[in-house]
């Protein structure tokens, strides 16, 4: 998933929780109740940052989990 904005994502279909790590800040956010179709489209999007901004950011409840944690 190469992106200049998003370093890594993880998705749990059971809880519908999407975790997103950002490149610049190193911060991780969890987005609640994200439908599997939204995550699939996000994963398939050519411009991940653009898709995130248009379809996920400000559309789902979220919380910051940590900063500068290693996603690997």
N, C-alpha and C positions, 0 to 999 in steps of 0.2 A: 504494500500500500504506500507507494511513494507520494509524499506530500510535503510542501515547504512549510505548512502550518501545523499539520497534525502528525505527531510522531507515531502514535499507536492507538488502536481501538480494541475493545473487547466487548462482546455482547453475550448476555445470558438470556436465552429465549424463554426460560421458565419464569424468571422474575421480570423480563422485558427491560432489563437495566443495561444501558449503554455507557461504557467508560471510555473517556477520550483523554489522551495525553497530548499536550500542546508543545510544539518545538521551542518557541521563543521563551515562554515562562517556565516550562518544565512542570506546569500544574496539571493536575488530573481532576476531571469533573465526572460525576455520574448523572446521567439523565434518566428519569423515571418514566416507565410505561411507554417505551418506544416500541411501536409495532415491528414485527419481524420484517414486513415489507419495506419499512422505512430504512432499517439497517441494511437490508439487501441492496436497496437502491443506493445508499450511501457508499457501501463497499464497492459497488460497480461504477460509481460516478468517476468520470475522468478528472474533474476538478473537485477533490474532496473538500477543500476549504469552502468553495462556493456552495456546494451542496449542503454542507454543515450550516453555513450562515443562512441559507434560504429555507431549509426544511427542518432543522433541528434546534438551532439557537433560537431562543425566545418562543419556542413552540412546546417545550416540555419542561416540567419542573426539574431542577438540578441542584446539585450541591458540590462545593469544592471538597475534594477528599484529601489531597496532599499537594505539596509543591516539591519539585526537584527529586521526586522518587524515581528510582530506576525501573522502567517498564519491562526490562528483560529478565 
